[in-house]
Structures are given as structure tokens and as C-alpha cells.
Amino acid sequence: MKKSILILLVGLFSLVSFSQEKKDKNKKVEFAVNGNCEMCKKRIEKAAFSVKGVKSATWHTDHKDLHLILDENKCSVADVQKAIVKVGHDAGDLKASDEDYEKLHGCCQYERL
């Protein structure tokens, strides 16, 4: 009897451990981020790296997109986008506030749609 209960418990614990969703430790993501120049590049990448869990962040001036590698156990894409929006750059579907946008240097003020 004890043996069958023990086997049942081990079976349940193994089922529970396999059913948990495992998040990716090195998820690659890219999304559009508005900006113009090298100052924008530094600001955008610095904002991305300020989020715990971001392993790599590279903004491409020619394509105006950010390539990320992040640990989904520590942060989400939305967390990174929010950090970028706070420094004045539109990121993905999120738009920077007019107040944050106005704080950007004149050459960094991209055309807003």
C-alpha cells in the first residue's frame, strides 16, 4: 500500500514539473524604434540594457530597429519597450509621451506619425 502511494506521488510530481511552461533564456527579438543618429543609438541601447535580463541590445540606424537577446525569466519585451519610451523614443506599438519626446536633442527628434 505504501509503495503504491509513493509511486502515485512520484508520478504526480513528475507530471507537474513537465507541465510547467519553461521560458527561453536567450530569446531573440526585434522591433522598430524611432530615432535618427548615433546619440539616439546610445540612448536606446542604454535604456534597453537598464532592464534586468537584457543580454544584448543593438539598434540599427539604417533600419531603425532594435535587435535584442533577453532572458524571459527576468524581463519581457514590453519591459524593454517601456524603458525606451521613457527616454523619448517610440518603441514597437508604444509611443513616447510628448514631454519625453521634447526632451530629446534637436537632431534626435524624429518625424512622428
VOVOKOL-874967 format. One line per 3 residues: their letters; for each residue x, y, z of N, C-alpha, C. Coordinates in steps of 0.2 Angstrom, whole numbers, plus 5000, padded with zeros to 4 digits. Layout:
<nodes>
a> X:Y:Z:X:Y:Z:X:Y:Z | ...
</nodes>
This chain:
<nodes>
mkk> 5004:4994:5000:5000:5000:5000:5004:5006:5000 | 5009:5006:5004:5014:5012:5005:5018:5013:4998 | 5019:5007:4995:5023:5008:4989:5019:5011:4983
sil> 5013:5009:4983:5008:5011:4978:5007:5019:4979 | 5006:5021:4985:5005:5028:4986:5011:5032:4984 | 5017:5029:4986:5024:5033:4984:5024:5033:4977
ill> 5023:5028:4973:5023:5028:4966:5018:5033:4963 | 5012:5034:4966:5007:5038:4963:5010:5046:4965 | 5013:5047:4970:5015:5054:4972:5021:5056:4967
vgl> 5025:5051:4966:5031:5052:4962:5028:5054:4955 | 5023:5050:4952:5020:5051:4946:5017:5058:4945 | 5014:5060:4951:5011:5067:4951:5016:5072:4950
fsl> 5021:5072:4954:5026:5077:4955:5030:5077:4948 | 5031:5072:4945:5034:5072:4938:5030:5075:4933 | 5023:5074:4933:5018:5077:4929:5018:5084:4930
vsf> 5018:5087:4936:5018:5094:4937:5024:5097:4935 | 5030:5094:4936:5036:5098:4933:5036:5098:4926 | 5034:5093:4922:5034:5093:4915:5029:5098:4912
sqe> 5023:5099:4916:5018:5104:4913:5020:5111:4914 | 5024:5113:4918:5026:5120:4919:5029:5122:4912 | 5027:5128:4910:5030:5132:4904:5037:5134:4906
kkd> 5042:5132:4902:5048:5135:4903:5050:5141:4898 | 5052:5146:4901:5053:5152:4897:5060:5152:4894 | 5061:5155:4888:5068:5155:4885:5073:5160:4888
knk> 5079:5157:4889:5084:5161:4892:5088:5165:4887 | 5087:5164:4881:5091:5168:4876:5086:5169:4870 | 5080:5172:4871:5075:5174:4866:5078:5180:4862
kve> 5078:5179:4855:5079:5184:4851:5073:5188:4848 | 5073:5194:4849:5068:5198:4847:5070:5204:4843 | 5066:5207:4839:5067:5213:4836:5061:5217:4835
fav> 5061:5224:4835:5055:5228:4834:5058:5235:4832 | 5053:5239:4830:5055:5245:4827:5056:5250:4833 | 5061:5255:4832:5062:5260:4837:5064:5266:4833
ngn> 5060:5272:4834:5061:5278:4830:5067:5282:4833 | 5071:5284:4829:5077:5288:4831:5081:5290:4824 | 5086:5294:4825:5090:5297:4819:5097:5296:4819
cem> 5100:5296:4825:5108:5297:4824:5111:5292:4829 | 5118:5293:4830:5122:5289:4835:5120:5291:4842 | 5118:5297:4843:5116:5299:4850:5110:5295:4852
ckk> 5105:5294:4847:5099:5290:4848:5101:5283:4849 | 5106:5280:4846:5108:5273:4846:5111:5272:4853 | 5115:5277:4856:5117:5276:4863:5112:5276:4868
rie> 5107:5281:4867:5102:5282:4872:5097:5276:4872 | 5095:5273:4866:5091:5267:4865:5094:5261:4868 | 5100:5260:4866:5104:5254:4869:5105:5254:4877
kaa> 5106:5260:4879:5107:5261:4886:5100:5260:4890 | 5095:5262:4887:5088:5261:4890:5087:5254:4890 | 5088:5250:4885:5087:5243:4884:5091:5239:4889
fsv> 5098:5241:4890:5102:5237:4895:5100:5239:4902 | 5096:5244:4903:5094:5246:4910:5089:5241:4913 | 5086:5237:4909:5081:5232:4911:5085:5225:4912
kgv> 5084:5223:4918:5087:5217:4920:5085:5211:4916 | 5090:5207:4913:5088:5202:4909:5090:5203:4902 | 5091:5209:4900:5093:5210:4893:5101:5208:4892
ksa> 5102:5204:4888:5109:5201:4887:5113:5205:4881 | 5109:5207:4876:5112:5210:4870:5106:5215:4868 | 5109:5221:4866:5104:5226:4863:5108:5230:4857
twh> 5106:5230:4851:5109:5233:4846:5104:5237:4842 | 5104:5243:4841:5099:5247:4837:5103:5249:4831 | 5100:5248:4825:5102:5249:4818:5100:5256:4816
tdh> 5104:5260:4815:5102:5267:4812:5099:5267:4805 | 5101:5262:4801:5099:5262:4794:5092:5259:4794 | 5090:5254:4798:5084:5250:4798:5079:5253:4803
kdl> 5082:5256:4808:5078:5259:4814:5074:5253:4817 | 5078:5248:4819:5075:5243:4823:5080:5240:4828 | 5078:5238:4833:5082:5235:4839:5082:5228:4839
hli> 5088:5225:4839:5089:5218:4840:5091:5216:4847 | 5087:5212:4850:5088:5210:4857:5089:5203:4858 | 5093:5201:4864:5093:5195:4866:5091:5196:4874
lde> 5086:5192:4876:5084:5193:4883:5082:5187:4886 | 5082:5187:4893:5080:5181:4897:5073:5182:4899 | 5069:5178:4896:5061:5179:4898:5060:5178:4905
nkc> 5064:5174:4909:5063:5173:4916:5064:5179:4920 | 5067:5184:4917:5069:5190:4921:5065:5197:4918 | 5064:5197:4912:5060:5203:4909:5056:5201:4903
sva> 5052:5205:4900:5048:5204:4894:5050:5209:4889 | 5048:5208:4883:5049:5213:4878:5045:5220:4880 | 5040:5219:4883:5036:5225:4885:5040:5229:4890
dvq> 5043:5226:4894:5048:5230:4899:5053:5234:4896 | 5056:5231:4891:5061:5235:4887:5058:5240:4883 | 5052:5239:4880:5049:5245:4876:5047:5250:4881
kai> 5045:5249:4887:5043:5254:4891:5049:5258:4893 | 5055:5255:4894:5061:5259:4896:5063:5263:4891 | 5062:5261:4884:5064:5265:4879:5060:5271:4878
vkv> 5053:5270:4879:5048:5275:4878:5049:5281:4883 | 5052:5279:4889:5053:5284:4894:5059:5288:4893 | 5063:5286:4888:5069:5291:4886:5067:5295:4880
ghd> 5061:5294:4877:5058:5298:4872:5058:5295:4865 | 5059:5289:4864:5059:5285:4858:5052:5281:4857 | 5049:5281:4852:5043:5277:4851:5046:5270:4850
agd> 5043:5265:4853:5046:5258:4853:5040:5253:4851 | 5041:5249:4846:5035:5245:4844:5029:5248:4843 | 5024:5246:4847:5017:5249:4847:5016:5255:4852
lka> 5021:5256:4856:5021:5261:4862:5024:5267:4859 | 5021:5273:4861:5023:5279:4859:5025:5283:4865 | 5031:5287:4864:5033:5291:4870:5029:5297:4871
sde> 5029:5299:4877:5024:5305:4879:5027:5311:4875 | 5023:5316:4874:5026:5322:4871:5031:5325:4875 | 5030:5325:4882:5035:5328:4886:5042:5325:4886
dye> 5042:5318:4885:5048:5314:4885:5052:5316:4878 | 5047:5316:4873:5050:5317:4866:5053:5324:4865 | 5050:5329:4868:5053:5336:4868:5059:5337:4872
klh> 5061:5332:4876:5067:5332:4880:5073:5330:4875 | 5072:5327:4870:5077:5324:4865:5081:5330:4862 | 5087:5329:4861:5091:5334:4857:5088:5335:4850
gcc> 5089:5341:4847:5086:5343:4841:5087:5338:4835 | 5093:5336:4835:5094:5331:4829:5091:5324:4831 | 5089:5323:4837:5086:5316:4839:5079:5316:4838
qye> 5076:5322:4837:5068:5322:4836:5066:5320:4829 | 5064:5314:4829:5062:5310:4823:5055:5313:4821 | 5053:5311:4815:5047:5313:4812:5042:5308:4816
rl> 5037:5311:4819:5032:5307:4822:5026:5307:4818 | 5023:5301:4817:5017:5300:4813:5011:5300:4817
</nodes>
